[in-house]
Structures are given as structure tokens and as C-alpha cells.
């Protein structure tokens, strides 16, 4: 956005005009009612605040400007002088001030260029905002939030030195920081205002409910289970006490639309698993001491006639896992999802395996698993999650789903940010539900960012629906699985692929 802003100004739209448009967009984004405090920093974000002050006064709404310091950008100074001429009260912040009595607070302290830790007056102003009872509207991004990765710093009491907004009005386009890291907790409701800044670099896609009609298509009567794909889910071990979880994987896959699910597990697990299986089928692979054994013949059977395969959930650290995964990568030529212990196994293999495989690979790591498979330290992953995900996906030729507050999905060229999900999904088995959904979609849809993003969106939306009926503390992963049909229904209706009679 900074590059785009510069290019737009160079193209003939003055910065003062963009600042005016931003202020008008902010003013139009909220129904301002009572006395408003406007907190202004020294950059152009402060300038947006001065424009907002002029508009509020014109509407007859009293406001006061609080300055973090008496320093101004050239364009901000233009509107600051207008505020002084209009007689708007302006106060230089002093330590110990508070913001009690204001109905609304406009946060115009820092913009997306902020890095580091707020100090001095800025830190004191942030604390005062967070201790107030006012409705807080942040301009472009909550002050103190890193626009690239959503990180924040903390004070000596371990409280975030970042504005916790009720509403954030982003200018031009949303920023990564709104979605990543702490962004969703700090941003509140996010609205965007287009002020005529054209992107000069490729952005990422943030989808909504109606953006997956290519995946969740209308289904015709003249079709059958083979039309929507046979899927094998290979995983499980004796130490993974999860017969129900494995069954949940199959349930999630079927609810996501594939035709048939085959659960391939160690033979010793079959007695425990079978009572929990209704619609799925089971397939035994020889095992020893609860871990799957390398058996090319059985693996060939497990892979045969399938459109997709998912490997690794609850697989454990079996001594033959490396051989099994290598064999699958070298012999399977369909859509292949690798998750959980499959990723840990992959981390021990040479990266040249990606050049040898004919499979269309989808990897679904959380940050620690991504560190293992990529060699990138977690600190760097959190610093630049999108860029690191894109780089790894491009180098290896995979479609990567990097889990986080918002999910990053990329093949190195096409990148999506999935903002759905909720705190209640932070529970054991949520990743298994996601893997099941993805396996189901890969039964009939290509292994590309759109399909994988669709799976992440279904899981996140289903989780939100489940939490709405429960609470973020009591929720378990099977609650999310139960809401897959409702999530798919809502998405198909929004995309126009579900007839009203269905």
C-alpha cells in the first residue's frame, strides 16, 4: 500500500487530496454521535484525523484533538492549520491524562508503517484508550499493530501496547496485519474505504461466503459416488487413542462431498475403529507394536482407484513411516494431502522428493511443523508468514496451507488469506476436521489454492457456527464437524449454486 500510495501521488493525485478522501471515508464509516477525542500522531494518519475533526465540527459534533507530539507531516500540517483556524480544541498529551467522558475515540496515532514498541506519550495514550469506556475507531490500523504480520509489543504488566478497537476503517485496501497474529483481536469490525489508490503490486485474496462456486458446484441428478471421488485417509497408531477421531475424519470428508472414504489404518486398530464407522469403509495395513509396517502391496491397494489421499493424522512416529511416505510420493499420481505426523515424517526426507513425485501435493502445517519442513525459524515465519509461505510453495511446487489466526494458502503465485475461525477451535482434533474436509474436497476438485482455501473456509465457518451454539471454552472439534453441512449450505447459497428447492 505504501508503494501504491506513492505511485498514485506520482500519477497526479496530490497527497492532500488523498488525505481528504480518507477523512471523508472515515467520517462516512460510523454514525458519530457524541463528543469525540481524536488522537493524532506526527504522520499522515494524524492528517486523516485532522480532516475527520473538520467534518465532525461541520456536522455539529464537538471534538478535541490530542497530539502525541507537536510534529507534523507536510500534508498533515495543511489540515492541522485548518483545524486551528476553525477553533477546534487541540491539546498536547501529558502523562496522567485520561479519556473519560468521551463517547467516541478516533485513533490516528500510527499507520501501517509503524514498527517497534510505542513509547512515551504514544504508549500512555494507548493505555488511556484501552482503559476508557468509549467506542474506539482506529484509522487504517489499530495503533501499535504491525501492518505486515499483526504482531504487538507488551508493557511491563504483559498488557498489549496496541489500541483495541471496536471498528477499524482501512484505507485503500486491508493489510496483512488486520488478519494475522493479534490482528483480529485488535481490529474489531473491519471496513474498507477505497479512495482511488490502485495497487501496483499483486495482492492476496480475502474471500467471503460466495467466492467458492467453482468448488461447491451445483450437482446434477445424473451422477453417482464415483463422480465425486474415492478418497483414502491413511493414519492412526496404537498411541493415538482416537478411533472416534479417525471416524470423525471420514465423517468430515464425506460431509464435504466426496463419494467414498476409505480409512486405511494398522490392522490392530480395526476392532476399535469399526464400531464407530457408518458410511466410511476401513482397510487394514500390517502393523507391529501399533505402528504401520511398510507393505508395498497393501499401499498399492490403498492407493488404487482413488482420486485423493490424505496421510499422517494420528500416525505417530512409526519406524517405517519414512519408507511408507516415500513410496506414496514416488508412486501416487493424484491429489495428496500431508498433515500432522505426515509432515514430521516429510521433514526427515530430502527435499528432492518433490521433484520425483507426480502427486499434486497439499501440505497443511502449523508454524512449528512449517519450521520443521522448511528449516525457517519460527521467529522468521511469524515475522513474514505470507512471504515465507509463498517462497516455500514456489520452491517445492506444493500448495501450502499455513495455519494461524488467519490461514495462509498459496502455491507461490496465487495467495489467499482465510479470515474465518474462532477461539473455540483451539482444541484437540480441529486439525483433523480440517484435513477431513480437505480430503473430501480433493476427491472431486483440483489441488489448487482455491480448493484448499474453500476447505479452510468451510472449517472456519463451521467452527464459528458451533461456537455460536456453545462457547469458546466448552467447544470440542466434533462440534465443528457437525456444522459442516450448515457451512456448506450457506456458502453454496451465497455462491448461487444451491437451488432453493434443494
C-alpha positions, 0 to 999 in steps of 0.5 A: 500500500505504501508503494501504491500510495506513492505511485498514485501521488506520482500519477497526479493525485496530490497527497492532500487530496488523498488525505481528504478522501480518507477523512471523508471515508472515515467520517462516512464509516460510523454514525458519530454521535457524541463528543469525540477525542481524536488522537493524532500522531506526527504522520499522515494518519494524524492528517486523516484525523485532522480532516475527520475533526473538520467534518465532525465540527461541520456536522455539529459534533464537538471534538478535541484533538490530542497530539502525541507530539507537536510534529507534523507531516507536510500534508498533515500540517495543511489540515492541522492549520485548518483545524486551528483556524476553525477553533477546534480544541487541540491539546498536547498529551501529558502523562496522567491524562485520561479519556473519560467522558468521551463517547467516541475515540478516533485513533490516528496515532500510527499507520501501517508503517509503524514498527517497534514498541510505542513509547512515551506519550504514544504508549500512555495514550494507548493505555488511556484508550484501552482503559476508557469506556468509549467506542474506539475507531482506529484509522487504517490500523489499530495503533501499535499493530504491525501492518505486515504480520499483526504482531504487538509489543507488551508493557511491563504488566504483559498488557498489549501496547496496541489500541483495541478497537471496536471498528477499524476503517482501512484505507485503500485496501486491508493489510496483512496485519488486520488478519494475522497474529493479534490482528483480529483481536485488535481490529474489531469490525473491519471496513474498507474505504477505497479512495482511488489508490490502485495497487501496483503490486499483486495482492492476496485474496480475502474471500467471503461466503460466495467466492467458492462456486467453482468448488461447491458446484451445483450437482446434477441428478445424473451422477453417482459416488464415483463422480465425486471421488474415492478418497483414502485417509491413511493414519492412526497408531496404537498411541493415538487413542482416537478411533472416534477421531479417525471416524470423525475424519471420514465423517468430515470428508464425506460431509464435504462431498466426496463419494467414498472414504476409505480409512486405511489404518494398522490392522490392530486398530480395526476392532476399535475403529469399526464400531464407530464407522457408518458410511466410511469403509476401513482397510487394514495395513500390517502393523507391529507394536501399533505402528504401520509396517511398510507393505508395498502391496497393501499401499498399492491397494490403498492407493488404487482407484482413488482420486485423493489421499490424505496421510499422517493424522494420528500416525505417530512416529512409526519406524517405517513411516519414512519408507511408507511416505516415500513410496506414496510420493514416488508412486501416487499420481493424484491429489495428496494431502500431508498433515500432522505426523505426515509432515514430521515424517516429510521433514526427515526426507530430502527435499528432492522428493518433490521433484520425483513425485507426480502427486499434486501435493497439499501440505497443511502445517502449523508454524512449528511443523512449517519450521520443521519442513522448511528449516525457517525459524519460527521467529522468521515465519511469524515475522513474514508468514505470507512471504515465507509461505509463498517462497516455500510453495514456489520452491517445492511446487506444493500448495501450502496451507499455513495455519494461524489466526488467519490461514495462509494458502498459496502455491507461490503465485496465487495467495489467499488469506482465510479470515474465518475461525474462532477461539473455540477451535483451539482444541484437540482434533480441529486439525483433523476436521480440517484435513477431513474436509480437505480430503473430501474436497480433493476427491472431486476438485483440483489441488489448487489454492482455491480448493484448499482455501474453500476447505479452510473456509468451510472449517472456519465457518463451521467452527464459528457456527458451533461456537455460536451454539456453545462457547469458546471454552466448552467447544470440542472439534466434533462440534465443528464437524457437525456444522459442516453441512450448515457451512456448506449450505450457506456458502453454496447459497451465497455462491448461487449454486444451491437451488432453493428447492434443494 
